[in-house]
């Protein structure tokens, strides 16, 4: 993803992926309670130019500035990587402005059905990632939804708000407000994963049982939600199954620093030569053939 592509992403989409819902809309201006602090009266606005303005502090900027500030990124390059991770895939180059005013296409998304995974293409994709059918049936759903006048279907992984992380072979995103997914197993030993593919990989490989307590972040932007949930669960030992990249390493360090009384175990040494647990899993399966 390059800078132009990142700046073309609607701020409303970025804020939604980061877990912030609008408070109200006035014309083309969308108002939020500031993502930078807790407040009751909205003071943060986005406009039709895809810019944001924080009236309480006078700060303003574009999508790159927003994500860099919220996620405490040290460079634009790191921020672009995180934006691509948040949005699931690079967006196409922005289209040139139309010479005439056209009726905008409705972007409202409506879930039309939720049920067992029956689509051959979705099940085939999960098998291609080394996820067993038995594990998929227990933890995933097939979600069908309509956006505008078009219908779609995807793999759905529910979060704690009852919304979904969605996935197909060619697309990764979310339906509804993003937050973490908690598997409450009743134990104070907790495993933490960045995404549901690694979580299901751990179960498929026998590294974790379905009944064990786990948190799937669904985005590294959910660090604060993870900290809160670990405190609620009174976790005393936490296994971190994070990606082998700068973001994963920084996240591990921040969690350890924030919760000094918790015994954090970094499990990434198991897949030290790979980007993440699923990549290691796929390599092991390939060697068995």
VENHU-V180941 format. One record per backbone hydrogen bond with DSSP energy under -1.0 kcal/mol. NH is the residue of the N-H (numbers start at 1). CO is the residue of the C=O. E is the energy in kcal/mol with one decimal. If there is no record, write none. Layout:
<<NH,CO,E> <NH,CO,E>>
This chain:
<<6,2,-2.3> <7,3,-2.5> <8,4,-1.1> <9,6,-1.0> <14,10,-1.8> <15,11,-2.9> <16,12,-1.9> <17,13,-2.3> <18,14,-1.6> <19,16,-1.6> <20,15,-3.1> <23,31,-3.1> <24,31,-1.4> <26,29,-2.8> <29,26,-2.0> <30,46,-2.3> <31,24,-2.9> <32,44,-3.1> <37,34,-1.1> <44,32,-2.0> <45,53,-2.5> <46,30,-2.4> <47,51,-1.9> <50,47,-1.9> <52,61,-2.6> <53,45,-2.4> <54,59,-3.2> <55,43,-2.6> <58,54,-2.8> <61,52,-1.8> <66,62,-2.2> <67,63,-2.4> <68,64,-2.6> <69,65,-2.2> <70,66,-2.8> <71,67,-2.6> <73,68,-1.7> <79,75,-1.8> <80,76,-2.6> <81,77,-1.7> <82,78,-2.1> <83,79,-2.6> <84,80,-2.2> <85,81,-1.9> <86,82,-2.6> <87,83,-2.5> <88,84,-1.3> <110,146,-2.8> <112,144,-2.5> <113,144,-1.8> <115,142,-1.8> <123,119,-2.2> <124,120,-2.3> <125,121,-1.9> <126,122,-2.0> <127,123,-2.2> <128,124,-2.0> <130,127,-1.8> <131,126,-2.4> <136,132,-2.3> <137,133,-2.5> <138,134,-1.3> <139,135,-1.9> <140,136,-2.3> <141,156,-2.3> <142,115,-3.4> <143,154,-2.7> <144,113,-2.6> <145,152,-2.2> <146,110,-3.1> <147,150,-2.6> <148,108,-1.6> <150,147,-1.7> <152,145,-3.0> <154,143,-2.1> <155,167,-2.8> <156,141,-3.3> <157,165,-2.5> <159,163,-2.4> <160,180,-2.8> <162,159,-1.9> <164,175,-1.9> <165,157,-2.6> <166,173,-2.0> <167,155,-1.7> <168,171,-2.6> <173,166,-2.2> <175,164,-3.1> <178,16,-1.1> <181,216,-2.6> <183,214,-3.2> <185,183,-1.0> <190,237,-2.6> <191,213,-1.5> <192,239,-2.9> <193,215,-2.6> <199,195,-1.5> <200,196,-2.7> <201,197,-1.9> <202,198,-2.3> <203,199,-1.6> <204,200,-2.6> <205,201,-2.5> <206,203,-1.2> <207,202,-2.5> <208,202,-1.2> <212,209,-1.6> <214,183,-2.0> <215,191,-2.7> <216,181,-2.9> <217,193,-3.1> <218,194,-1.7> <222,219,-1.9> <226,222,-2.0> <227,223,-2.4> <228,224,-2.3> <229,225,-2.4> <230,226,-2.8> <231,227,-1.8> <232,228,-2.3> <233,229,-2.5> <235,230,-2.4> <236,188,-2.0> <237,188,-1.5> <238,263,-2.4> <239,190,-2.7> <240,265,-3.0> <241,192,-2.8> <244,275,-3.1> <245,243,-1.6> <249,245,-2.5> <250,246,-2.6> <251,247,-2.6> <252,248,-2.2> <253,249,-2.0> <254,250,-2.4> <255,251,-2.5> <256,252,-2.1> <257,253,-2.2> <258,254,-2.3> <259,255,-2.2> <262,259,-1.7> <263,236,-2.4> <264,262,-1.1> <265,238,-3.4> <267,240,-2.4> <270,267,-2.0> <272,269,-1.0> <274,271,-2.1> <280,276,-1.8> <281,277,-2.5> <282,278,-2.6> <283,279,-1.8> <284,280,-2.3> <285,281,-2.2> <286,282,-2.1> <287,283,-1.8> <288,284,-1.1>>
